[in-house]
Amino acid sequence: MTPRLTAPARPPRRAAALLALAATVLATAFAAACGGAARRPAAAKRDPLLQPDPVLATAPDTFAVRFETTQGAFTVQFIRSWAPRGADRAYYLVRSGFYDSTRFFRVLPRFVAQFGAHGNPAVNKVWEARTFPDDPVRQSNVRGMVSFATAGPNTRTTQLFVNLAGNARLDRLGFAPVGRVTEGLARVVDSLYSGYGEGPPRGKGPDQDKLAAQGNIYLQRDFPRLDYIRTARVVSESVRRTVR
């Protein structure tokens, strides 16, 4: 006998309803999952200045930073073997954009041009607590050398200064050069505005306590002629060596 071909049996009405409901639920869940994924906010990007890395990366053996200022550009070559801790801190700060828009708030002819207090008081507050240990002084503070400013032993944070003259007397006080100006010393750094002079209590120039608390608003209001750094960028660096 030839088998009889038949269509698949039609499911009962209740079963059909349940199948339809299940399909609807699955479709709704899938759409919600897709939509939720699309609407899920991206993770907030960490600000390296307000939330610094707890351990800084090792800087390259040498790296060059180009400072674009209101007087033109100058370049500093940082040399890690001179001051390893200082070079690591400077490298992190530059790569994080710390020095952008910072003012040369203390420019004393034949002495120093100092900068590195941030324009945002919140950033200043974070970094004033992040002091780091001194490096041995391996180079002299001759003209063109760049060193971190300090308030005493092991108090370096973010402020740097360029020696505008031979300041060898600073060597015995623990100011360890981290680099040197290789381009733009006479043309740019020597031209930075110096008319406000020393700050309190010796003079009437910018007050560092007010600068820390008020940022660039204070300087723009009371010392509008100060030159400043537009941008500071690493423009070249040596290959990092792996220490084994």
C-alpha positions in Angstrom: 0.0 0.0 0.0 1.3 3.4 -0.9 1.8 5.6 2.1 -0.6 8.6 2.3 1.1 12.0 2.4 -0.3 14.3 5.0 0.4 17.8 6.2 1.8 18.2 9.7 -0.9 18.3 12.3 -2.2 21.7 13.2 -1.5 22.5 16.8 -4.4 23.0 19.1 -5.5 26.6 19.6 -4.1 26.9 23.1 -0.7 25.6 22.1 -0.6 28.0 19.1 -1.3 30.9 21.4 1.4 29.9 23.8 3.9 29.6 20.9 2.9 33.0 19.7 3.3 34.5 23.2 6.8 32.9 23.6 7.9 34.3 20.3 6.7 37.7 21.2 8.5 37.6 24.6 11.8 36.4 23.0 11.6 39.2 20.3 10.9 41.8 23.0 13.8 40.6 25.1 16.1 40.6 22.2 15.2 44.1 21.2 15.6 45.4 24.7 19.0 43.8 25.0 20.1 45.3 21.7 18.6 48.7 22.7 20.1 48.6 26.1 23.6 47.8 24.7 23.2 50.8 22.4 22.1 53.1 25.2 24.6 51.9 27.8 26.9 54.9 28.5 30.6 54.5 27.8 32.8 54.3 30.9 34.0 57.7 32.0 37.5 58.5 30.9 39.9 59.0 33.8 41.4 62.4 34.0 45.2 61.9 34.5 45.5 65.2 36.2 42.7 64.8 38.7 43.2 61.1 39.1 47.0 60.5 38.6 48.4 57.1 38.1 49.6 55.8 41.6 52.9 54.6 40.0 54.3 56.6 37.2 55.7 54.9 34.1 59.5 55.0 33.6 60.4 57.9 31.2 62.6 57.2 28.1 66.3 57.7 28.6 65.9 61.0 26.8 62.9 62.9 25.5 62.5 66.4 24.0 59.6 68.7 24.8 58.6 71.6 22.7 57.0 74.4 24.6 54.8 76.7 22.5 54.6 80.0 24.3 53.2 83.5 23.8 56.8 84.5 23.0 57.5 81.6 20.6 58.8 78.1 21.0 61.6 76.6 23.0 62.7 73.0 23.4 63.9 71.2 26.5 65.9 67.9 26.3 65.2 65.8 29.4 67.9 63.3 30.4 66.7 60.6 32.7 70.2 59.6 34.0 70.6 63.1 35.4 67.5 62.9 37.7 65.4 59.7 37.2 62.6 60.6 39.5 62.3 64.1 38.1 62.4 62.9 34.5 59.6 60.4 35.2 57.4 63.1 36.8 58.1 65.6 34.0 57.3 63.0 31.4 54.0 62.1 33.0 53.0 65.7 33.4 53.8 66.7 29.8 52.1 63.6 28.4 49.0 64.5 30.4 48.9 68.1 29.2 49.6 69.5 32.6 51.6 72.5 31.4 49.2 73.7 28.8 48.0 77.3 29.6 50.3 77.6 32.6 51.9 81.0 33.2 55.5 82.0 33.8 54.6 83.5 37.1 58.1 84.1 38.4 60.6 85.6 35.9 63.6 87.2 37.5 66.2 88.4 35.0 69.7 86.8 35.4 68.1 84.2 37.8 65.2 82.0 36.8 62.0 81.7 34.8 59.6 79.6 36.8 56.3 77.9 35.8 54.2 74.8 36.5 51.4 76.0 38.8 48.2 74.8 37.1 45.4 77.1 36.1 42.8 74.9 37.7 42.8 75.1 41.5 41.3 71.5 41.7 44.3 70.2 39.8 46.7 72.2 42.0 45.1 70.7 45.1 45.7 67.1 43.8 49.3 67.6 42.9 50.4 69.7 45.9 50.0 66.5 47.9 52.0 64.4 45.4 55.5 65.3 46.4 58.3 63.0 45.4 61.8 62.3 46.7 64.8 64.3 45.7 67.3 63.1 43.1 71.1 63.4 43.7 72.5 66.6 42.0 74.5 65.2 39.1 74.6 68.4 37.0 75.1 72.0 37.8 72.5 74.7 37.5 74.2 76.6 34.7 72.4 78.8 32.3 69.8 76.9 30.3 69.4 74.0 32.7 65.9 73.1 33.9 65.2 71.9 37.4 62.2 71.3 39.7 61.4 74.0 42.2 61.2 72.9 45.8 60.1 74.2 49.2 62.7 72.1 51.0 63.9 68.5 50.9 61.7 66.0 49.1 59.0 68.5 48.3 59.1 68.6 44.5 55.7 68.4 42.7 55.1 70.1 39.3 56.9 73.4 39.2 60.0 73.8 37.0 62.4 76.6 36.4 64.9 77.5 33.7 68.2 78.9 34.9 68.7 82.3 33.1 72.2 82.6 34.4 74.9 80.5 36.1 73.2 79.4 39.4 75.8 76.9 40.8 74.9 78.0 44.3 71.6 76.1 43.9 73.5 72.8 43.5 74.3 72.5 47.2 70.7 73.3 48.0 69.5 70.1 46.3 68.1 71.5 43.0 68.8 68.7 40.6 68.7 69.6 36.8 66.5 67.2 34.8 67.1 68.7 31.4 68.4 71.7 29.4 67.0 74.1 26.9 68.4 73.2 23.5 66.5 75.7 21.3 65.0 79.1 22.0 66.9 80.1 25.2 68.0 83.6 24.1 65.2 84.2 21.6 62.2 83.0 23.7 63.0 82.3 27.3 65.0 85.5 27.8 62.1 87.4 26.3 59.5 86.3 28.8 57.8 89.1 30.6 59.5 89.9 33.9 58.0 93.2 34.9 56.1 92.0 37.9 59.2 90.9 39.8 59.4 88.6 42.9 56.3 87.6 44.8 55.5 88.1 48.4 57.0 88.7 50.9 60.0 90.1 49.0 58.1 91.7 46.2 54.7 92.5 44.7 54.6 89.8 42.0 52.3 86.9 41.9 51.5 85.2 45.3 51.9 81.5 45.0 49.3 80.8 47.7 46.7 82.8 45.8 47.7 81.1 42.5 47.2 77.7 44.0 43.8 78.6 45.4 42.5 80.7 42.4 44.4 79.5 39.4 44.7 81.4 36.2 41.7 83.6 37.1 43.9 85.3 39.7 46.8 85.8 37.3 44.7 87.0 34.4 43.0 89.5 36.6 46.0 90.9 38.5 49.0 90.1 36.3 47.6 90.1 32.7 51.0 90.6 31.0 52.5 87.3 32.1 53.6 85.1 29.2 52.3 81.5 29.2 52.7 78.1 27.7 50.1 77.4 25.0 51.1 73.7 24.7 53.9 71.4 25.8 54.4 68.3 23.8 56.9 65.4 23.6 58.3 65.7 20.1 61.0 63.0 20.3 62.1 60.3 22.7 64.6 57.5 22.9 63.6 53.8 23.0 63.0 52.7 26.5 65.4 50.2 27.9 64.1 47.2 29.7 65.8 46.7 33.1 66.3 43.1 33.9 
